[in-house]
Amino acid sequence: MLVHVVLMKFSDAGDAAEAKLRLEALVGVVPEIRSLRVHLDELSTEVSWHLHLATTHRDADDLRAYQAHPAHLELGAWLRPLLAARAVVDYTEA
């Protein structure tokens, strides 16, 4: 199983809650999502990121299909202008 982790820092931290809702709405719409978890930062320290997303996919092909899905592309078009920074880690989990 491939795990896809994304950390997001927003220009306006208030946008993170709406992003969480929109990300969670992808479940059931994008068939390549095996699981999806979204968490918002609670402590707001100087090194905090605003949002943590973790999705799981059968393999790298499913991750690419998720990323190319029209619902994901639409969300990305809304999301990208709001971001100050983004970090990604992808890894295989047994």
C-alpha positions in Angstrom: 0.0 0.0 0.0 1.3 3.5 -0.9 0.9 6.2 1.7 0.7 9.8 0.4 1.3 12.4 3.1 1.0 16.2 2.5 1.6 19.0 4.9 0.1 22.4 3.9 0.8 25.9 5.2 -1.8 28.5 4.2 -1.3 32.2 3.6 -4.3 32.6 5.9 -4.6 29.8 8.5 -8.4 30.2 8.5 -8.5 28.5 5.0 -7.3 25.2 6.5 -10.8 24.3 7.9 -12.5 24.7 4.5 -9.7 22.7 2.8 -10.2 19.9 5.3 -13.9 19.7 4.4 -13.2 19.8 0.7 -10.5 17.1 1.0 -12.8 14.8 3.0 -15.5 15.2 0.4 -13.2 13.4 -2.1 -13.9 10.1 -0.3 -16.4 8.1 -2.3 -15.9 10.4 -5.3 -12.3 9.3 -6.2 -12.3 5.5 -6.4 -8.5 5.2 -6.0 -8.6 6.6 -2.4 -8.4 3.6 -0.1 -8.4 5.8 3.0 -8.1 9.5 3.7 -7.4 11.4 6.9 -7.1 15.1 7.4 -6.0 16.8 10.6 -5.7 20.5 11.5 -2.9 21.8 13.7 -3.9 22.6 17.2 -0.9 24.3 18.8 0.1 26.9 16.2 3.8 26.9 17.0 6.4 28.7 14.9 7.2 25.4 13.2 3.6 24.2 12.7 2.0 23.5 9.4 -1.8 24.1 9.2 -3.0 20.9 7.7 -1.9 17.2 7.5 -3.4 15.0 4.8 -2.7 11.2 4.6 -4.2 9.1 1.8 -3.6 5.5 1.0 -3.6 3.9 -2.4 -3.1 0.4 -3.8 0.1 1.5 -5.6 1.8 4.4 -7.5 -0.5 4.0 -10.5 -3.6 4.5 -8.2 -1.9 7.6 -6.7 -1.4 9.1 -10.2 -5.0 8.3 -11.1 -6.2 10.0 -7.9 -4.1 13.0 -8.7 -5.5 13.1 -12.3 -9.1 12.7 -11.2 -11.3 15.7 -12.2 -12.5 16.2 -8.6 -8.9 16.3 -7.3 -7.9 18.7 -10.1 -10.8 21.0 -9.3 -9.9 21.0 -5.6 -6.2 21.7 -6.5 -7.3 24.7 -8.6 -9.1 26.1 -5.6 -6.4 25.1 -3.1 -3.0 26.1 -4.7 -3.5 29.9 -4.7 -4.2 29.7 -0.9 -1.0 27.9 0.0 2.2 29.5 1.2 4.0 26.1 1.2 3.4 22.4 0.7 5.5 19.3 1.5 4.9 15.7 0.4 6.2 12.3 1.4 5.2 9.1 -0.4 6.1 5.7 1.0 5.2 2.0 0.8 3.7 0.4 3.8 3.3 -3.4 4.1 
